[in-house]
Amino acid sequence: MTDSALNEISPAFRERVYRHNFPYFLIDNILFTLGLGIIGATTVIPDFVRHLTDSEILIGLASGMFAIGYPLPQLFIARYIVGHANKKWWFVGPNIPVRFMMLIFAAITVWLGKDQPNLILLAFFISYSIMAFGDGLVGVPWADLTGTSLDNRWRARMFGMAAAITGIVMLIAAPLIGVVLGENGPAFPNNYAILFGASGIIFALSILPGLFFHELPGGRAVEKIPSLAEFLPDLGRVLRDDVPFRSYIFVRMFTSLFMMADPFYIGFATTELGLSSAVAVPNLIAMLTIGSVGGALLYTWLGARNNLLYIQLALSSVILLPVCALLAGMIGPAVLYIGFLVAGLASGSNLFSCYINWLVGYAHPDQRPIYVGLSNTIAAVVSMIAPVIGGTIAQYLGYRPLFVVSLAMMLCALFVAVRWLPNIGTEERPEYTEIPAVG
């Protein structure tokens, strides 16, 4: 919030708004995360696409599609929403058509049937990319809303509780997913269509909570949207002058490169460790979910006290995933289960939560959309490259070299986070570079 807006609103009123918003942000986060969890990017999606193609590059790209499409439009959107003081309907509006895409894809999959795998694969890429890109349109206003209409305490609780509740629900759902994908479940592709359909229904329901957000004043609306000739050079100055923000971006970049291996753990389990999809998918989902619940409960307590420490703990824990995968080739699949269990501390929702919480707490309210959009767009560019690198390594060198490269990327991310990221709340925010508002 701007200082003037803060002075005009009493602490008691702001607290009432935070309390009102908390359950709606919580439900929104739970539904969205649950929808993503049912079609897990490291489990269900790569296993589904492996039934349609043997190209490791396409499998990696399919798994990383959301990580690519979600952040890609955010810098473009950030340039426009700085002209608006209120961001709620920038979030609610695009949600309405986009959240139906997985439900539509489920119907298309049933309609096409098992004899047209190429068309199913094409329909998947189109539907999933539209959903990811569309959700990217609302990513910046959603982040801004969490920064203005919840404070640090309520935001950390919301992220942590959402991840914990989602994890518990996914623990219940994991055996059901195993039944759907098992021998007694529907034949391919209807078994996967059921999962995409269930996910689509939950995504559609997630439209509703945002309607009830009460928005508090945020950054000042600029008088004129800056031209690209003004906008882009000043983004470079932000990256040059703001060392903590630049370090944050490097952490995100190395994390995206680490995730190049994510789609291939399930392939490693089914092709080299000898597990079936009906065993590997639900078991790995369960291990990851148990870990994520523990991580979420820890984050609920620690996030409001020391968000940076949680980032460092999460990055340290996820290092064990490629290490355990390498050991599983010699010892057996139980070690891979342990890796997924420990890595749950840094599962997608937990890691995203602590990253976004650090950024919205660090960025000046007037600049929050720009900081969110710029960091996510850079992460998207790296995410576009990562599946190609990961798929190429997996296809031509094998899974083990890929896990070694992934491990090196996370060690780099941890080093930068320990060395250069400040702990928000204990250090003063440096002066930021002004993005021009008037041409």
C-alpha positions in Angstrom: 0.0 0.0 0.0 1.0 3.6 -0.4 1.8 5.5 2.7 -1.1 7.9 2.1 -3.5 5.1 1.8 -2.2 3.4 4.9 -2.7 6.7 6.9 -6.3 7.0 5.8 -7.3 3.4 6.8 -7.3 2.5 10.5 -5.4 -0.7 11.6 -8.6 -2.1 13.0 -10.4 -1.7 9.7 -7.5 -3.3 7.8 -7.5 -6.2 10.2 -11.2 -6.8 9.6 -10.5 -6.8 5.8 -7.7 -9.2 6.3 -9.9 -11.5 8.3 -12.7 -11.3 5.7 -10.3 -12.0 2.8 -8.4 -14.8 4.4 -10.9 -17.7 3.9 -11.6 -16.6 0.3 -7.9 -16.5 -0.6 -7.5 -19.8 1.3 -10.3 -21.5 -0.7 -9.0 -20.0 -4.0 -5.5 -21.4 -3.3 -6.8 -24.8 -2.2 -9.0 -25.3 -5.2 -6.4 -24.2 -7.7 -3.5 -26.2 -6.1 -5.8 -29.3 -5.9 -6.7 -29.0 -9.5 -3.0 -28.9 -10.5 -2.2 -31.7 -8.1 -4.7 -34.2 -9.6 -2.9 -33.8 -13.0 0.5 -33.6 -11.4 3.2 -32.1 -13.7 5.8 -34.6 -12.4 3.5 -37.7 -12.3 0.2 -37.9 -14.2 1.0 -35.6 -17.1 4.4 -37.1 -18.1 2.9 -40.6 -17.6 -0.1 -39.7 -19.8 2.0 -38.1 -22.6 4.3 -41.2 -22.5 1.3 -43.2 -23.7 1.1 -40.9 -26.7 4.7 -40.4 -27.7 8.2 -41.8 -27.0 9.8 -38.4 -27.5 11.5 -37.4 -24.2 11.6 -33.8 -25.4 7.8 -33.7 -25.9 7.3 -35.4 -22.5 9.5 -32.8 -20.9 7.8 -30.0 -22.7 4.3 -31.2 -21.7 5.3 -31.4 -18.1 6.9 -27.9 -18.1 4.1 -26.3 -20.1 2.4 -24.7 -17.1 5.7 -23.4 -15.8 6.3 -21.8 -19.3 2.8 -20.5 -20.1 1.9 -19.2 -16.6 4.7 -16.6 -16.3 5.1 -15.8 -20.0 2.5 -13.0 -20.3 3.1 -11.4 -16.9 5.5 -8.7 -17.9 3.2 -7.6 -20.7 0.2 -7.5 -18.2 2.3 -5.7 -15.6 2.9 -2.8 -17.9 -0.8 -2.3 -18.2 -2.1 -2.8 -14.7 0.2 -0.2 -13.3 -2.3 2.2 -14.8 -5.0 0.9 -12.5 -5.3 1.3 -8.7 -7.7 -1.6 -8.4 -6.6 -5.1 -9.6 -9.4 -7.4 -8.5 -11.2 -7.6 -11.9 -7.9 -8.1 -13.7 -7.8 -11.3 -11.7 -11.5 -12.4 -11.7 -12.3 -11.6 -15.4 -9.8 -13.8 -17.2 -10.4 -16.6 -14.7 -13.9 -17.3 -16.0 -13.1 -18.7 -19.5 -9.7 -20.1 -18.7 -10.6 -22.4 -15.8 -12.8 -24.5 -18.0 -10.0 -25.7 -20.3 -9.2 -28.9 -18.6 -12.8 -29.9 -18.5 -13.1 -29.3 -22.2 -9.9 -31.3 -22.9 -11.3 -34.3 -20.9 -14.4 -34.3 -23.2 -12.2 -34.1 -26.3 -10.1 -37.0 -25.1 -13.1 -39.2 -24.7 -14.5 -38.1 -28.0 -11.3 -38.8 -29.9 -10.7 -42.2 -28.4 -7.6 -44.4 -28.2 -7.1 -44.7 -31.9 -6.1 -41.1 -32.4 -3.1 -40.5 -30.1 -1.6 -37.8 -32.2 -4.8 -35.7 -32.1 -5.1 -36.3 -28.3 -1.5 -35.1 -27.9 -2.2 -32.0 -30.0 -5.4 -31.3 -28.1 -3.5 -31.6 -24.8 -0.8 -29.1 -25.8 -3.4 -26.6 -27.0 -5.7 -26.9 -24.0 -3.0 -27.0 -21.4 -1.1 -24.1 -22.9 -4.3 -22.0 -23.1 -5.0 -22.7 -19.5 -1.4 -21.9 -18.5 -1.2 -18.7 -20.5 -4.6 -17.6 -19.4 -3.7 -18.2 -15.8 -0.6 -16.1 -16.4 -2.8 -13.2 -17.3 -4.1 -13.2 -13.7 -0.8 -14.0 -12.0 0.3 -10.4 -11.5 -3.0 -9.0 -10.2 -3.4 -12.0 -7.9 0.1 -11.4 -6.5 -0.7 -7.8 -6.1 -3.9 -8.6 -4.3 -2.1 -10.9 -1.9 0.3 -8.1 -1.1 -2.3 -5.4 -0.6 -5.3 -7.2 0.8 -3.5 -9.6 3.2 -0.6 -8.7 5.4 2.6 -10.8 6.0 1.0 -12.7 8.8 -2.2 -13.7 7.1 -0.5 -14.3 3.8 2.0 -16.8 5.3 -0.8 -18.6 7.1 -2.9 -18.7 3.9 -0.1 -20.2 1.9 0.9 -22.7 4.5 -2.7 -23.8 5.4 -3.6 -24.1 1.7 -0.7 -26.4 1.0 -1.3 -28.5 4.1 -5.0 -29.0 3.4 -4.4 -29.7 -0.3 -1.8 -32.2 0.7 -4.2 -34.1 3.0 -6.8 -34.2 0.2 -4.2 -35.4 -2.3 -3.3 -38.2 0.2 -6.9 -39.4 0.1 -7.0 -38.9 -3.7 -3.7 -40.8 -4.4 -5.2 -44.3 -4.0 -8.2 -43.3 -6.1 -5.8 -42.2 -8.8 -4.1 -45.6 -8.6 -7.5 -47.4 -9.0 -8.4 -45.2 -12.0 -5.1 -45.9 -13.7 -5.0 -49.6 -12.6 -6.0 -52.7 -14.5 -9.6 -52.6 -13.1 -10.0 -48.9 -14.1 -11.3 -47.6 -17.4 -9.2 -48.3 -20.5 -6.8 -45.7 -21.9 -7.5 -42.8 -22.6 -10.7 -42.7 -20.6 -8.8 -43.3 -17.4 -6.8 -40.2 -17.8 -9.8 -38.3 -19.1 -11.4 -38.9 -15.7 -8.5 -37.3 -13.9 -8.5 -34.3 -16.3 -12.2 -34.0 -15.9 -12.0 -34.0 -12.1 -9.3 -31.4 -12.2 -11.4 -29.3 -14.6 -14.4 -29.3 -12.3 -12.2 -28.1 -9.4 -10.7 -25.4 -11.6 -14.1 -24.2 -12.6 -15.2 -24.0 -8.9 -12.1 -21.9 -8.2 -13.6 -19.0 -10.1 -16.0 -18.3 -7.2 -13.8 -17.3 -4.2 -12.2 -14.3 -6.1 -15.6 -12.7 -6.4 -15.7 -12.1 -2.7 -12.2 -10.5 -2.2 -12.3 -7.1 -0.6 -9.5 -5.1 -2.1 -7.5 -2.6 -0.1 -5.7 0.3 -1.8 -2.4 -0.7 -3.4 0.1 1.2 -5.5 -0.6 4.4 -7.2 -2.2 4.3 -10.7 0.1 6.0 -13.2 -1.3 8.7 -15.4 0.0 7.2 -18.7 1.1 3.7 -19.5 4.8 3.9 -20.4 5.8 3.1 -24.0 8.0 0.1 -24.6 10.9 2.5 -25.5 10.6 3.8 -22.0 9.6 0.7 -20.2 12.3 -1.8 -21.3 15.4 0.2 -20.6 14.2 0.9 -17.1 13.7 -2.8 -16.5 17.4 -3.2 -17.3 18.2 -0.5 -14.7 16.1 -2.3 -12.1 18.1 -5.5 -12.8 21.4 -3.7 -12.7 20.8 -1.6 -9.5 18.7 -3.9 -7.3 21.1 -6.6 -6.2 18.6 -8.5 -3.9 16.0 -8.6 -6.7 18.7 -9.7 -9.2 19.7 -12.5 -6.8 16.1 -13.5 -6.4 15.8 -13.9 -10.2 19.0 -16.0 -10.3 17.5 -18.3 -7.7 14.4 -18.6 -9.8 16.4 -19.3 -12.9 18.5 -22.0 -11.3 15.3 -23.5 -9.8 13.7 -23.7 -13.2 16.8 -25.4 -14.6 16.7 -27.9 -11.7 13.1 -28.7 -12.6 14.2 -29.9 -16.1 14.5 -33.4 -14.5 11.0 -33.4 -12.9 9.1 -35.1 -15.8 11.7 -37.9 -16.0 11.5 -39.3 -12.5 8.3 -41.1 -13.3 9.8 -42.4 -16.6 12.9 -43.6 -14.6 10.6 -45.4 -12.2 8.6 -47.2 -14.9 11.3 -47.9 -17.4 14.5 -48.5 -15.4 13.2 -49.5 -11.9 10.4 -51.7 -13.3 7.4 -50.2 -11.6 4.0 -50.0 -13.4 2.2 -46.7 -13.8 -0.6 -47.9 -11.4 2.1 -48.4 -8.7 4.6 -45.6 -9.4 2.1 -42.7 -10.0 0.0 -43.0 -6.8 2.9 -43.9 -4.6 5.1 -41.0 -5.8 2.2 -38.7 -5.5 1.6 -39.9 -1.9 5.3 -39.5 -0.9 5.4 -36.0 -2.4 2.2 -35.1 -0.8 3.2 -36.3 2.7 6.3 -34.2 2.4 4.4 -31.2 1.1 2.0 -31.4 4.1 4.9 -31.4 6.5 6.5 -28.5 4.6 3.3 -26.6 4.6 2.8 -27.0 8.3 6.3 -25.8 8.9 5.8 -22.9 6.5 2.6 -21.9 8.3 4.7 -21.3 11.4 8.1 -20.3 10.0 7.0 -18.3 6.9 5.7 -15.3 9.0 8.8 -15.3 11.1 11.7 -16.0 8.7 10.6 -16.6 5.1 14.2 -16.6 3.8 15.1 -19.5 6.2 12.3 -21.5 4.8 13.5 -20.9 1.2 17.0 -22.1 2.3 15.6 -25.2 4.0 13.4 -26.0 1.0 16.2 -25.7 -1.5 18.4 -27.8 0.8 15.8 -30.6 1.0 15.1 -30.8 -2.7 18.7 -31.5 -3.4 18.1 -35.0 -2.1 15.7 -35.8 -4.9 18.3 -36.3 -7.7 20.6 -37.8 -5.2 18.0 -40.4 -4.2 17.2 -41.1 -7.8 20.8 -41.8 -8.6 21.0 -44.2 -5.5 17.7 -45.9 -6.5 19.3 -47.3 -9.6 21.6 -49.2 -7.4 19.5 -49.9 -4.3 15.9 -49.9 -5.4 12.8 -47.8 -5.8 12.4 -47.3 -2.0 15.1 -44.7 -2.1 13.3 -42.8 -4.8 10.2 -42.7 -2.5 12.4 -41.2 0.2 13.6 -38.6 -2.2 10.1 -37.6 -3.1 9.1 -37.5 0.6 11.9 -35.2 1.6 11.5 -33.1 -1.6 7.9 -32.4 -0.6 9.2 -29.6 1.6 10.0 -27.8 -1.7 7.0 -29.1 -3.7 5.7 -26.7 -6.3 3.1 -25.0 -4.1 5.4 -24.6 -1.1 8.3 -23.2 -3.1 6.1 -20.9 -5.1 4.5 -19.7 -1.9 7.7 -18.7 -0.2 9.1 -17.2 -3.4 6.0 -15.0 -4.0 5.8 -14.1 -0.3 9.4 -12.9 -0.4 8.9 -10.8 -3.5 5.6 -9.1 -2.6 7.1 -8.3 0.8 10.3 -6.9 -0.8 8.9 -4.9 -3.7 7.6 -1.4 -3.3 3.8 -1.4 -3.7 4.0 1.0 -6.7 6.4 -1.4 -8.3 5.0 -4.8 -7.2 3.4 -5.6 -10.6 6.6 -4.8 -12.4 8.8 -6.9 -10.1 6.4 -9.9 -10.2 5.9 -9.7 -14.0 9.6 -9.2 -14.7 10.8 -12.1 -12.5 8.1 -14.5 -13.7 8.8 -13.6 -17.4 12.5 -14.3 -17.0 11.6 -17.6 -15.2 9.3 -18.5 -18.1 12.0 -18.0 -20.7 14.3 -20.3 -18.7 11.4 -22.8 -18.3 11.0 -22.8 -22.1 14.6 -23.9 -22.5 14.7 -26.4 -19.6 12.5 -29.1 -21.1 14.4 -29.1 -24.3 17.7 -29.4 -22.4 16.3 -32.1 -20.0 14.6 -34.1 -22.8 17.8 -34.0 -25.0 20.0 -35.2 -22.1 17.5 -37.9 -21.2 17.1 -39.1 -24.8 20.7 -39.2 -25.8 22.7 -39.6 -22.5 20.2 -41.2 -20.2 18.4 -40.3 -16.9 21.5 -40.4 -14.6 23.4 -37.6 -16.4 20.2 -35.5 -16.3 19.9 -36.0 -12.5 23.5 -34.9 -12.1 23.0 -31.7 -14.1 19.8 -31.0 -12.1 21.6 -31.4 -8.8 24.3 -28.9 -9.9 21.6 -26.3 -10.7 20.0 -26.6 -7.3 23.3 -26.3 -5.6 23.8 -23.0 -7.5 20.3 -21.8 -6.4 21.0 -22.6 -2.8 24.4 -20.8 -2.9 22.8 -17.6 -4.3 19.9 -17.7 -1.7 22.4 -18.1 1.2 24.8 -15.5 -0.1 22.8 -12.7 -1.4 19.0 -12.8 -0.6 18.1 -10.5 2.4 15.6 -11.6 5.0 12.6 -9.3 4.5 11.5 -7.8 7.8 15.0 -7.7 9.3 16.7 -5.6 6.6 15.5 -2.4 5.0 14.4 -2.4 1.4 16.8 -0.6 -0.8 15.7 2.3 -3.0 14.1 1.1 -6.2 14.5 2.4 -9.7 11.5 4.4 -10.9 9.7 3.0 -14.0 8.5 6.0 -15.9 4.8 6.7 -15.7 4.7 9.6 -18.2 6.2 9.6 -21.7 
